[in-house]
Amino acid sequence: MDINTLRKEYKRSALSAQTVEKNPLQQFETWLDEAVQSEIPDPTAMAFSTIDENGFPQSRIVLLKYLDESGFVFFTNYKSQKGKSIEKNPSVSLLFFWPELERQVRIVGYAAKTSPELSEKYFHSRPPESRIGAWASDQSSEIPNRKYLEERFETLKAKFGFSPPLPDFWGGYRVNPVKIEFWQGRENRLHDRILYEKETEKWTIKRLAP
């Protein structure tokens, strides 16, 4: 298969610096609502990238769980690879890609832990099995086999029942953005790119060449 011959023209929509919201978080919320209403798979999935101890970028998919004026929130094990990377270097990026809408959003910012109260609130909104799974997985560490993980899950399930508490090693991160770029696919590869940059608590808006 010659993948270099694959082509697609983007014709669904357009994006203008004159018509977007003044605040990029409001613009993002508009796009996210449209993605959810379109019933595309996993509209809150985002690629989250950190820099590891050797200077290599590391990316993985996480799910957006909250959005407010302070940024984008997801939850994870604080002892995971991404948690350790954030502790050493809080500069991170997010990428949302909605191919059905021919859109992507790139976000650059700084990650910091959310309040324990928000972590507690979200943790207890999860199904009991997912909460036990958070306890069972020493995320990013090496394990001997799948059976080890399943046995640990069953042991903790017997211990906690349906009321597992919030682990002290698990919780939320909020990414406070300093740059947000909205990309809308257009014909002839002349895509629309609108960049918001934060300068002294105010957002500037620029159009970038595709």
Protein Blocks (a to p, Z undefined) as FASTA:
>chain_A
ZZklpccddfkbccdfklmcfblklmmmmmmmmmmmnopahklbccdddddfkopacddd
dddfbdcfkbccddddfkbmklmmmmmomcdcdddddfknopacddddddddddfklmmm
mmmmpcfklmmmmmmpcghiacfblklmmmmmmmmmmmnmmmcccdfkbccdddddfbdc
dddddehhiacddddddeehiacdddddZZ
